[in-house]
């Protein structure tokens, strides 16, 4: 506080800073001559470096080399030129403070009011396929330091990092100086510029330098690798390589939503760099999407796209109330899949979110149009289907990106950090690894139902039990705090359809009691991971009932 009591009224009471001295050092020369023309016409002293100075001189303007300011020549092939107190003191001095002004005078350092810098073309060099040594030379050091210093001291200095901002700078200089509002805007753009630049460098190092280190380490042989693991404590080198020491996340705000999960929570949608998921879907019709709409739509797409066959998933509060597939050769297969998914739990499907992994046909649209539906998301819509559905003002129609895909990693925020894991997928479901532990081998149709149920069960919140018949869910028990309750819920929802259905459990049965609920309801076969200390008790119950049960050896929790 004491420093600010000595602030000069000239800077404290007006926000316009006349530009008397400018530092310019740019890799991208776009608009440079026009900027130099304007600055020279306004009598601004220009200090510059290397090729930038040469370009300004060639345009007929006086320019002072930065080495004349620092008293130190540009050295080490240009790696060192602006990293000097005579430069950075002139940028960082807060001239609202009399003490800073006096120190500059004592040091014979003149302040800058404008800094124009853009960074070495790192991204362009990477994209050109350049060798690593050439890429590393394009990692700018002095440039980001100048940008960040100027942006920090935006109370006194205007910083321009993009030629598109030059016209505004030129207009400000001609009008008598930069305003505080302009300097704040430019500072924000500058910090964004350096942040994106650092993310690009970090990503390149992770993909190239770290991966090359891993390859070289493996080449040393297993003995040396084991010794290294013993030192750093890496139990799984492959997993260790998957997760870099520093995780860079880049996302751009797409829109501010009406509210979040509840009406008193603010919310926004951000688009992940390179993403091709539900966030990038194009809304073709309906009211704007809500936070909960996006959550449910993502869950629905996740469930539907687990299947190669035409599939439809209906979601309510992030849980399936119906999933079904159809024979690709069947007439209007996607309409059939939707009809059968809806039949699983028509009551819960009211006001639900639907995802289809095929183009929505008129046949499917005719059924959907008769049911109150919040969102329908699909790879596309037949013209007649879109015309019919868009007549319903309350349904939101979303078209997925043509190359829809899930990220290979999933992130979840926790207090103070993030959890990151590989995405749980069924890209290569190999049921040949399943182990029959009770009853006879099932026929092909039952096997297909078990495979369907196992995939569909993954989309259900744990503890998860799913009953299925003929490629469609008939009863779902989800999100219960014990597996017995999930079994009761699945059987209750299925009713008479539980008789002869197959059952899938996302994790093992810790006791036989949950399985016994299913057996009493008449399920014909069960698939589960196995692995309980009481597996033998569970197997005995299935054997006594004459029911076939398979162990997969893996679980699919979904919290």
MARLUM-773924 format. One record per residue (C-alpha): residue number from 0; y negated, x negated, z. Coordinates in steps of 0.02 Angstrom, whole numbers, plus 50000, padded with zeros to 5 digits. Example, Ala and Ser with C-alpha at 12.3 -4.5 7.8 and 13.67 -1.06 7.14 Angstrom:
<pts>
[pt 0; [50225; 49385; 50390]]
[pt 1; [50053; 49316; 50357]]
</pts>
This chain:
<pts>
[pt 0; [50000; 50000; 50000]]
[pt 1; [49877; 49860; 50043]]
[pt 2; [49890; 49789; 49867]]
[pt 3; [49839; 49953; 49790]]
[pt 4; [49684; 49966; 49898]]
[pt 5; [49618; 49816; 49798]]
[pt 6; [49656; 49893; 49629]]
[pt 7; [49515; 49880; 49503]]
[pt 8; [49435; 50049; 49469]]
[pt 9; [49433; 50008; 49283]]
[pt 10; [49624; 50024; 49277]]
[pt 11; [49645; 50147; 49420]]
[pt 12; [49527; 50279; 49354]]
[pt 13; [49562; 50283; 49166]]
[pt 14; [49726; 50280; 49073]]
[pt 15; [49668; 50205; 48908]]
[pt 16; [49702; 50018; 48890]]
[pt 17; [49611; 49932; 48746]]
[pt 18; [49721; 49813; 48648]]
[pt 19; [49646; 49638; 48643]]
[pt 20; [49802; 49530; 48635]]
[pt 21; [49974; 49567; 48560]]
[pt 22; [50140; 49477; 48557]]
[pt 23; [50247; 49514; 48405]]
[pt 24; [50427; 49451; 48379]]
[pt 25; [50537; 49558; 48267]]
[pt 26; [50699; 49538; 48172]]
[pt 27; [50669; 49696; 48071]]
[pt 28; [50510; 49664; 47971]]
[pt 29; [50491; 49845; 47916]]
[pt 30; [50309; 49897; 47934]]
[pt 31; [50260; 49728; 48006]]
[pt 32; [50123; 49689; 47877]]
[pt 33; [50044; 49861; 47897]]
[pt 34; [50042; 49839; 48086]]
[pt 35; [49968; 49664; 48072]]
[pt 36; [49834; 49729; 47952]]
[pt 37; [49781; 49861; 48079]]
[pt 38; [49782; 49741; 48226]]
[pt 39; [49682; 49609; 48132]]
[pt 40; [49555; 49739; 48076]]
[pt 41; [49532; 49789; 48259]]
[pt 42; [49503; 49608; 48309]]
[pt 43; [49667; 49594; 48409]]
[pt 44; [49728; 49418; 48444]]
[pt 45; [49907; 49403; 48379]]
[pt 46; [50036; 49286; 48456]]
[pt 47; [50202; 49274; 48366]]
[pt 48; [50362; 49177; 48337]]
[pt 49; [50459; 49099; 48193]]
[pt 50; [50482; 49206; 48039]]
[pt 51; [50375; 49345; 48111]]
[pt 52; [50226; 49227; 48122]]
[pt 53; [50261; 49166; 47945]]
[pt 54; [50260; 49345; 47877]]
[pt 55; [50095; 49385; 47963]]
[pt 56; [50015; 49224; 47896]]
[pt 57; [50077; 49262; 47722]]
[pt 58; [49985; 49428; 47735]]
[pt 59; [49824; 49329; 47763]]
[pt 60; [49800; 49349; 47950]]
[pt 61; [49770; 49223; 48088]]
[pt 62; [49916; 49209; 48208]]
[pt 63; [49948; 49095; 48357]]
[pt 64; [50123; 49022; 48375]]
[pt 65; [50202; 49059; 48543]]
[pt 66; [50233; 48872; 48565]]
[pt 67; [50044; 48848; 48570]]
[pt 68; [50037; 48970; 48716]]
[pt 69; [50183; 48896; 48812]]
[pt 70; [50149; 48715; 48771]]
[pt 71; [50335; 48700; 48735]]
[pt 72; [50413; 48697; 48561]]
[pt 73; [50538; 48826; 48503]]
[pt 74; [50705; 48740; 48535]]
[pt 75; [50894; 48751; 48526]]
[pt 76; [50891; 48836; 48355]]
[pt 77; [50770; 48967; 48419]]
[pt 78; [50872; 49012; 48573]]
[pt 79; [50723; 48963; 48683]]
[pt 80; [50548; 49015; 48634]]
[pt 81; [50476; 49159; 48736]]
[pt 82; [50566; 49126; 48901]]
[pt 83; [50413; 49049; 48985]]
[pt 84; [50293; 49095; 49127]]
[pt 85; [50143; 49088; 49010]]
[pt 86; [50221; 49231; 48912]]
[pt 87; [50303; 49334; 49047]]
[pt 88; [50159; 49319; 49172]]
[pt 89; [50043; 49386; 49037]]
[pt 90; [50160; 49534; 49013]]
[pt 91; [50208; 49571; 49194]]
[pt 92; [50037; 49555; 49276]]
[pt 93; [49984; 49721; 49351]]
[pt 94; [49797; 49717; 49318]]
[pt 95; [49768; 49865; 49430]]
[pt 96; [49787; 49735; 49568]]
[pt 97; [49645; 49612; 49595]]
[pt 98; [49768; 49483; 49663]]
[pt 99; [49865; 49482; 49499]]
[pt 100; [49706; 49465; 49397]]
[pt 101; [49650; 49318; 49505]]
[pt 102; [49819; 49232; 49488]]
[pt 103; [49813; 49245; 49298]]
[pt 104; [49639; 49169; 49302]]
[pt 105; [49697; 49027; 49415]]
[pt 106; [49843; 48992; 49298]]
[pt 107; [49736; 49007; 49140]]
[pt 108; [49852; 49141; 49072]]
[pt 109; [49784; 49283; 48966]]
[pt 110; [49865; 49456; 48981]]
[pt 111; [49949; 49553; 48841]]
[pt 112; [49911; 49736; 48811]]
[pt 113; [50039; 49760; 48670]]
[pt 114; [50212; 49689; 48642]]
[pt 115; [50309; 49725; 48481]]
[pt 116; [50490; 49670; 48486]]
[pt 117; [50652; 49723; 48405]]
[pt 118; [50814; 49635; 48439]]
[pt 119; [50933; 49527; 48340]]
[pt 120; [51042; 49632; 48222]]
[pt 121; [51199; 49624; 48331]]
[pt 122; [51277; 49789; 48274]]
[pt 123; [51242; 49753; 48091]]
[pt 124; [51320; 49581; 48107]]
[pt 125; [51477; 49655; 48186]]
[pt 126; [51489; 49788; 48049]]
[pt 127; [51474; 49653; 47915]]
[pt 128; [51640; 49578; 47974]]
[pt 129; [51559; 49414; 48028]]
[pt 130; [51657; 49283; 48123]]
[pt 131; [51648; 49291; 48314]]
[pt 132; [51538; 49136; 48324]]
[pt 133; [51410; 49217; 48209]]
[pt 134; [51418; 49380; 48307]]
[pt 135; [51385; 49289; 48470]]
[pt 136; [51230; 49206; 48395]]
[pt 137; [51159; 49381; 48370]]
[pt 138; [51163; 49419; 48556]]
[pt 139; [50977; 49424; 48596]]
[pt 140; [50918; 49348; 48760]]
[pt 141; [50730; 49328; 48754]]
[pt 142; [50703; 49492; 48661]]
[pt 143; [50778; 49607; 48794]]
[pt 144; [50683; 49510; 48928]]
[pt 145; [50519; 49542; 48837]]
[pt 146; [50561; 49726; 48809]]
[pt 147; [50612; 49759; 48989]]
[pt 148; [50464; 49665; 49061]]
[pt 149; [50342; 49762; 48952]]
[pt 150; [50425; 49929; 48989]]
[pt 151; [50423; 49894; 49176]]
[pt 152; [50236; 49856; 49167]]
[pt 153; [50194; 50006; 49057]]
[pt 154; [50045; 50040; 49170]]
[pt 155; [49962; 49894; 49079]]
[pt 156; [50065; 49857; 48923]]
[pt 157; [50124; 49958; 48775]]
[pt 158; [50296; 49909; 48707]]
[pt 159; [50356; 49953; 48532]]
[pt 160; [50539; 49924; 48483]]
[pt 161; [50551; 50036; 48328]]
[pt 162; [50449; 50024; 48167]]
[pt 163; [50442; 50215; 48168]]
[pt 164; [50324; 50201; 48317]]
[pt 165; [50202; 50085; 48228]]
[pt 166; [50093; 50225; 48156]]
[pt 167; [50063; 50293; 48331]]
[pt 168; [50020; 50118; 48392]]
[pt 169; [49901; 50092; 48246]]
[pt 170; [49815; 50258; 48282]]
[pt 171; [49799; 50215; 48467]]
[pt 172; [49722; 50044; 48431]]
[pt 173; [49596; 50123; 48312]]
[pt 174; [49554; 50256; 48442]]
[pt 175; [49512; 50127; 48574]]
[pt 176; [49679; 50090; 48657]]
[pt 177; [49847; 50156; 48715]]
[pt 178; [49855; 50303; 48834]]
[pt 179; [49966; 50306; 48988]]
[pt 180; [50066; 50450; 48913]]
[pt 181; [50100; 50347; 48756]]
[pt 182; [50148; 50193; 48858]]
[pt 183; [50268; 50296; 48966]]
[pt 184; [50351; 50368; 48811]]
[pt 185; [50368; 50196; 48731]]
[pt 186; [50439; 50123; 48892]]
[pt 187; [50572; 50257; 48898]]
[pt 188; [50622; 50221; 48718]]
[pt 189; [50624; 50035; 48757]]
[pt 190; [50744; 50051; 48904]]
[pt 191; [50856; 50162; 48799]]
[pt 192; [50852; 50031; 48661]]
[pt 193; [50906; 49887; 48774]]
[pt 194; [51038; 49995; 48859]]
[pt 195; [51118; 50040; 48693]]
[pt 196; [51108; 49859; 48638]]
[pt 197; [51199; 49799; 48794]]
[pt 198; [51331; 49935; 48773]]
[pt 199; [51365; 49873; 48595]]
[pt 200; [51384; 49695; 48656]]
[pt 201; [51497; 49748; 48800]]
[pt 202; [51606; 49853; 48685]]
[pt 203; [51625; 49710; 48562]]
[pt 204; [51675; 49588; 48699]]
[pt 205; [51802; 49711; 48768]]
[pt 206; [51879; 49741; 48597]]
[pt 207; [51876; 49562; 48533]]
[pt 208; [51855; 49428; 48664]]
[pt 209; [51961; 49511; 48800]]
[pt 210; [52097; 49562; 48677]]
[pt 211; [52101; 49386; 48605]]
[pt 212; [52114; 49315; 48781]]
[pt 213; [52262; 49430; 48812]]
[pt 214; [52347; 49373; 48651]]
[pt 215; [52319; 49191; 48695]]
[pt 216; [52384; 49219; 48870]]
[pt 217; [52543; 49300; 48806]]
[pt 218; [52567; 49151; 48691]]
[pt 219; [52575; 49037; 48841]]
[pt 220; [52743; 49110; 48886]]
[pt 221; [52811; 49225; 49019]]
[pt 222; [52815; 49091; 49153]]
[pt 223; [52628; 49057; 49144]]
[pt 224; [52588; 49242; 49127]]
[pt 225; [52690; 49280; 49284]]
[pt 226; [52596; 49145; 49377]]
[pt 227; [52431; 49219; 49321]]
[pt 228; [52484; 49393; 49374]]
[pt 229; [52530; 49326; 49545]]
[pt 230; [52355; 49257; 49564]]
[pt 231; [52257; 49411; 49507]]
[pt 232; [52382; 49539; 49568]]
[pt 233; [52404; 49625; 49399]]
[pt 234; [52568; 49718; 49407]]
[pt 235; [52552; 49792; 49233]]
[pt 236; [52466; 49681; 49102]]
[pt 237; [52464; 49822; 48974]]
[pt 238; [52377; 49941; 49094]]
[pt 239; [52259; 49804; 49149]]
[pt 240; [52209; 49776; 48967]]
[pt 241; [52180; 49962; 48943]]
[pt 242; [52046; 49969; 49076]]
[pt 243; [51904; 49842; 49057]]
[pt 244; [51819; 49771; 49210]]
[pt 245; [51660; 49862; 49161]]
[pt 246; [51669; 50035; 49082]]
[pt 247; [51524; 50077; 48966]]
[pt 248; [51499; 50264; 48938]]
[pt 249; [51375; 50319; 48806]]
[pt 250; [51331; 50503; 48783]]
[pt 251; [51184; 50596; 48710]]
[pt 252; [51118; 50759; 48781]]
[pt 253; [51150; 50899; 48658]]
[pt 254; [51081; 51046; 48754]]
[pt 255; [51034; 51110; 48925]]
[pt 256; [51147; 51255; 48970]]
[pt 257; [51090; 51417; 49050]]
[pt 258; [51174; 51364; 49213]]
[pt 259; [51328; 51275; 49276]]
[pt 260; [51489; 51336; 49353]]
[pt 261; [51381; 51454; 49459]]
[pt 262; [51210; 51526; 49423]]
[pt 263; [51122; 51417; 49552]]
[pt 264; [51185; 51255; 49471]]
[pt 265; [51090; 51171; 49328]]
[pt 266; [51198; 51101; 49187]]
[pt 267; [51191; 51016; 49018]]
[pt 268; [51309; 50969; 48877]]
[pt 269; [51320; 50786; 48825]]
[pt 270; [51406; 50723; 48668]]
[pt 271; [51517; 50570; 48688]]
[pt 272; [51492; 50429; 48564]]
[pt 273; [51619; 50451; 48423]]
[pt 274; [51692; 50609; 48502]]
[pt 275; [51781; 50739; 48395]]
[pt 276; [51825; 50871; 48524]]
[pt 277; [51765; 51036; 48591]]
[pt 278; [51592; 50964; 48627]]
[pt 279; [51570; 50932; 48439]]
[pt 280; [51633; 51105; 48388]]
[pt 281; [51511; 51206; 48283]]
[pt 282; [51465; 51376; 48353]]
[pt 283; [51467; 51499; 48209]]
[pt 284; [51427; 51658; 48304]]
[pt 285; [51386; 51733; 48472]]
[pt 286; [51283; 51698; 48626]]
[pt 287; [51258; 51519; 48680]]
[pt 288; [51405; 51437; 48765]]
[pt 289; [51407; 51424; 48955]]
[pt 290; [51474; 51284; 49063]]
[pt 291; [51630; 51386; 49103]]
[pt 292; [51653; 51432; 48920]]
[pt 293; [51664; 51247; 48876]]
[pt 294; [51786; 51211; 49017]]
[pt 295; [51901; 51353; 48966]]
[pt 296; [51885; 51317; 48780]]
[pt 297; [51934; 51136; 48810]]
[pt 298; [52086; 51190; 48910]]
[pt 299; [52135; 51314; 48774]]
[pt 300; [52122; 51187; 48634]]
[pt 301; [52216; 51059; 48739]]
[pt 302; [52360; 51183; 48759]]
[pt 303; [52365; 51246; 48579]]
[pt 304; [52358; 51074; 48502]]
[pt 305; [52507; 51012; 48603]]
[pt 306; [52612; 51097; 48469]]
[pt 307; [52644; 51051; 48288]]
[pt 308; [52693; 51231; 48248]]
[pt 309; [52561; 51368; 48230]]
[pt 310; [52511; 51399; 48411]]
[pt 311; [52390; 51503; 48512]]
[pt 312; [52338; 51481; 48694]]
[pt 313; [52241; 51609; 48795]]
[pt 314; [52150; 51537; 48946]]
[pt 315; [52069; 51614; 49098]]
[pt 316; [51986; 51503; 49229]]
[pt 317; [52063; 51347; 49148]]
[pt 318; [52241; 51417; 49164]]
[pt 319; [52349; 51490; 49026]]
[pt 320; [52386; 51676; 49034]]
[pt 321; [52485; 51659; 48874]]
[pt 322; [52547; 51523; 48755]]
[pt 323; [52656; 51551; 48601]]
[pt 324; [52710; 51469; 48439]]
[pt 325; [52772; 51543; 48276]]
[pt 326; [52880; 51486; 48132]]
[pt 327; [52765; 51403; 48004]]
[pt 328; [52859; 51495; 47866]]
[pt 329; [52833; 51665; 47945]]
[pt 330; [52707; 51784; 47864]]
[pt 331; [52539; 51763; 47951]]
[pt 332; [52613; 51645; 48080]]
[pt 333; [52453; 51620; 48178]]
[pt 334; [52430; 51808; 48200]]
[pt 335; [52609; 51818; 48263]]
[pt 336; [52579; 51676; 48386]]
[pt 337; [52424; 51762; 48454]]
[pt 338; [52512; 51931; 48472]]
[pt 339; [52654; 51852; 48570]]
[pt 340; [52538; 51746; 48679]]
[pt 341; [52436; 51901; 48722]]
[pt 342; [52593; 51997; 48770]]
[pt 343; [52628; 51871; 48909]]
[pt 344; [52489; 51941; 49020]]
[pt 345; [52374; 52068; 48933]]
[pt 346; [52282; 52108; 49095]]
[pt 347; [52229; 51927; 49124]]
[pt 348; [52191; 51901; 48939]]
[pt 349; [52046; 52024; 48952]]
[pt 350; [51886; 51919; 48945]]
[pt 351; [51986; 51762; 48907]]
[pt 352; [51960; 51613; 48794]]
[pt 353; [52076; 51592; 48644]]
[pt 354; [52118; 51434; 48546]]
[pt 355; [52220; 51427; 48386]]
[pt 356; [52281; 51268; 48303]]
[pt 357; [52273; 51348; 48130]]
[pt 358; [52139; 51439; 48031]]
[pt 359; [52111; 51614; 48100]]
[pt 360; [52176; 51744; 47978]]
[pt 361; [52119; 51923; 47953]]
[pt 362; [52279; 51980; 48037]]
[pt 363; [52240; 51882; 48195]]
[pt 364; [52058; 51937; 48189]]
[pt 365; [52108; 52120; 48182]]
[pt 366; [52204; 52101; 48346]]
[pt 367; [52072; 51994; 48432]]
[pt 368; [51933; 52116; 48383]]
[pt 369; [52017; 52250; 48489]]
[pt 370; [52017; 52141; 48646]]
[pt 371; [51864; 52085; 48745]]
[pt 372; [51863; 51897; 48715]]
[pt 373; [51733; 51771; 48773]]
[pt 374; [51772; 51630; 48651]]
[pt 375; [51885; 51602; 48501]]
[pt 376; [51899; 51422; 48443]]
[pt 377; [51998; 51363; 48292]]
[pt 378; [51996; 51238; 48148]]
[pt 379; [51921; 51374; 48038]]
[pt 380; [51909; 51559; 47995]]
[pt 381; [51959; 51652; 47838]]
[pt 382; [51801; 51735; 47767]]
[pt 383; [51869; 51910; 47800]]
[pt 384; [51917; 51860; 47978]]
[pt 385; [51744; 51790; 48012]]
[pt 386; [51660; 51944; 47940]]
[pt 387; [51762; 52057; 48053]]
[pt 388; [51741; 51954; 48211]]
[pt 389; [51556; 51917; 48187]]
[pt 390; [51524; 52104; 48195]]
[pt 391; [51566; 52088; 48381]]
[pt 392; [51406; 52022; 48460]]
[pt 393; [51486; 51964; 48624]]
[pt 394; [51621; 51849; 48554]]
[pt 395; [51580; 51666; 48527]]
[pt 396; [51662; 51589; 48373]]
[pt 397; [51683; 51400; 48371]]
[pt 398; [51747; 51291; 48230]]
[pt 399; [51827; 51126; 48282]]
[pt 400; [51787; 50962; 48194]]
[pt 401; [51900; 50933; 48043]]
[pt 402; [51974; 50780; 48129]]
[pt 403; [51985; 50856; 48303]]
[pt 404; [52065; 50736; 48425]]
[pt 405; [52073; 50704; 48610]]
[pt 406; [52011; 50542; 48682]]
[pt 407; [52145; 50416; 48728]]
[pt 408; [52069; 50407; 48903]]
[pt 409; [52019; 50545; 49023]]
[pt 410; [51878; 50527; 49149]]
[pt 411; [51849; 50624; 49309]]
[pt 412; [51702; 50601; 49423]]
[pt 413; [51731; 50578; 49608]]
[pt 414; [51600; 50542; 49740]]
[pt 415; [51540; 50366; 49713]]
[pt 416; [51637; 50331; 49553]]
[pt 417; [51756; 50383; 49417]]
[pt 418; [51942; 50400; 49395]]
[pt 419; [52006; 50349; 49223]]
[pt 420; [52181; 50379; 49155]]
[pt 421; [52275; 50384; 48992]]
[pt 422; [52278; 50557; 48915]]
[pt 423; [52440; 50652; 48945]]
[pt 424; [52504; 50702; 48773]]
[pt 425; [52662; 50754; 48683]]
[pt 426; [52634; 50652; 48526]]
[pt 427; [52813; 50591; 48532]]
[pt 428; [52920; 50708; 48636]]
[pt 429; [53096; 50633; 48638]]
[pt 430; [53214; 50760; 48716]]
[pt 431; [53363; 50647; 48680]]
[pt 432; [53316; 50562; 48844]]
[pt 433; [53341; 50723; 48942]]
[pt 434; [53491; 50721; 49059]]
[pt 435; [53601; 50874; 49081]]
[pt 436; [53638; 50885; 49268]]
[pt 437; [53718; 51057; 49282]]
[pt 438; [53800; 51188; 49172]]
[pt 439; [53851; 51173; 48990]]
[pt 440; [53749; 51104; 48845]]
[pt 441; [53636; 51244; 48783]]
[pt 442; [53632; 51310; 48605]]
[pt 443; [53496; 51263; 48481]]
[pt 444; [53387; 51416; 48516]]
[pt 445; [53389; 51388; 48703]]
[pt 446; [53355; 51203; 48679]]
[pt 447; [53203; 51248; 48573]]
[pt 448; [53141; 51365; 48710]]
[pt 449; [53162; 51229; 48841]]
[pt 450; [53062; 51109; 48734]]
[pt 451; [52926; 51241; 48710]]
[pt 452; [52921; 51281; 48896]]
[pt 453; [52911; 51096; 48941]]
[pt 454; [52761; 51071; 48827]]
[pt 455; [52675; 51232; 48877]]
[pt 456; [52701; 51197; 49062]]
[pt 457; [52591; 51042; 49049]]
[pt 458; [52440; 51152; 49015]]
[pt 459; [52465; 51247; 49179]]
[pt 460; [52378; 51189; 49338]]
[pt 461; [52498; 51117; 49467]]
[pt 462; [52607; 51173; 49549]]
[pt 463; [52663; 51243; 49381]]
[pt 464; [52810; 51353; 49334]]
[pt 465; [52822; 51431; 49160]]
[pt 466; [52952; 51553; 49096]]
[pt 467; [52978; 51568; 48909]]
[pt 468; [53080; 51659; 48779]]
[pt 469; [53084; 51641; 48590]]
[pt 470; [52939; 51518; 48585]]
[pt 471; [52821; 51617; 48696]]
[pt 472; [52776; 51615; 48879]]
[pt 473; [52830; 51771; 48974]]
[pt 474; [52778; 51723; 49150]]
[pt 475; [52664; 51588; 49222]]
[pt 476; [52647; 51531; 49402]]
[pt 477; [52501; 51415; 49422]]
[pt 478; [52395; 51321; 49548]]
[pt 479; [52491; 51366; 49704]]
[pt 480; [52500; 51251; 49855]]
[pt 481; [52690; 51255; 49854]]
[pt 482; [52816; 51271; 49715]]
[pt 483; [52905; 51421; 49792]]
[pt 484; [52747; 51527; 49776]]
[pt 485; [52727; 51471; 49595]]
[pt 486; [52907; 51526; 49561]]
[pt 487; [52875; 51696; 49640]]
[pt 488; [52714; 51716; 49539]]
[pt 489; [52798; 51670; 49374]]
[pt 490; [52942; 51790; 49406]]
[pt 491; [52824; 51928; 49460]]
[pt 492; [52718; 51912; 49303]]
[pt 493; [52872; 51906; 49192]]
[pt 494; [52955; 52059; 49269]]
[pt 495; [53110; 52110; 49172]]
[pt 496; [53074; 51973; 49044]]
[pt 497; [53130; 51841; 49170]]
[pt 498; [53311; 51893; 49135]]
[pt 499; [53379; 51769; 49007]]
[pt 500; [53217; 51669; 48995]]
[pt 501; [53210; 51480; 49019]]
[pt 502; [53103; 51398; 49153]]
[pt 503; [53004; 51237; 49158]]
[pt 504; [52932; 51153; 49312]]
[pt 505; [52797; 51020; 49295]]
[pt 506; [52869; 50920; 49441]]
[pt 507; [53032; 50915; 49536]]
[pt 508; [53092; 51050; 49655]]
[pt 509; [53078; 50972; 49829]]
[pt 510; [53205; 51098; 49895]]
[pt 511; [53324; 51222; 49815]]
[pt 512; [53221; 51372; 49874]]
[pt 513; [53103; 51374; 49726]]
[pt 514; [53244; 51359; 49601]]
[pt 515; [53338; 51498; 49690]]
[pt 516; [53193; 51617; 49658]]
[pt 517; [53212; 51582; 49472]]
[pt 518; [53401; 51597; 49477]]
[pt 519; [53392; 51764; 49565]]
[pt 520; [53275; 51826; 49428]]
[pt 521; [53407; 51782; 49297]]
[pt 522; [53338; 51629; 49207]]
[pt 523; [53465; 51555; 49088]]
[pt 524; [53413; 51371; 49088]]
[pt 525; [53292; 51256; 49178]]
[pt 526; [53200; 51095; 49133]]
[pt 527; [53116; 50989; 49265]]
[pt 528; [53080; 50804; 49297]]
[pt 529; [53204; 50774; 49439]]
[pt 530; [53176; 50636; 49564]]
[pt 531; [53178; 50730; 49728]]
[pt 532; [53274; 50658; 49876]]
[pt 533; [53360; 50828; 49877]]
[pt 534; [53406; 50830; 49692]]
[pt 535; [53590; 50853; 49736]]
[pt 536; [53550; 51010; 49835]]
[pt 537; [53450; 51078; 49688]]
[pt 538; [53585; 51032; 49562]]
[pt 539; [53716; 51117; 49672]]
[pt 540; [53616; 51279; 49670]]
[pt 541; [53604; 51277; 49480]]
[pt 542; [53788; 51233; 49463]]
[pt 543; [53839; 51375; 49578]]
[pt 544; [53740; 51496; 49470]]
[pt 545; [53815; 51425; 49309]]
[pt 546; [53642; 51383; 49244]]
[pt 547; [53608; 51232; 49134]]
[pt 548; [53475; 51116; 49203]]
[pt 549; [53399; 50962; 49122]]
[pt 550; [53305; 50818; 49201]]
[pt 551; [53167; 50741; 49094]]
[pt 552; [53131; 50591; 49204]]
[pt 553; [52943; 50620; 49192]]
[pt 554; [52822; 50745; 49267]]
[pt 555; [52665; 50826; 49199]]
[pt 556; [52547; 50865; 49342]]
[pt 557; [52381; 50943; 49290]]
[pt 558; [52253; 50957; 49431]]
</pts>
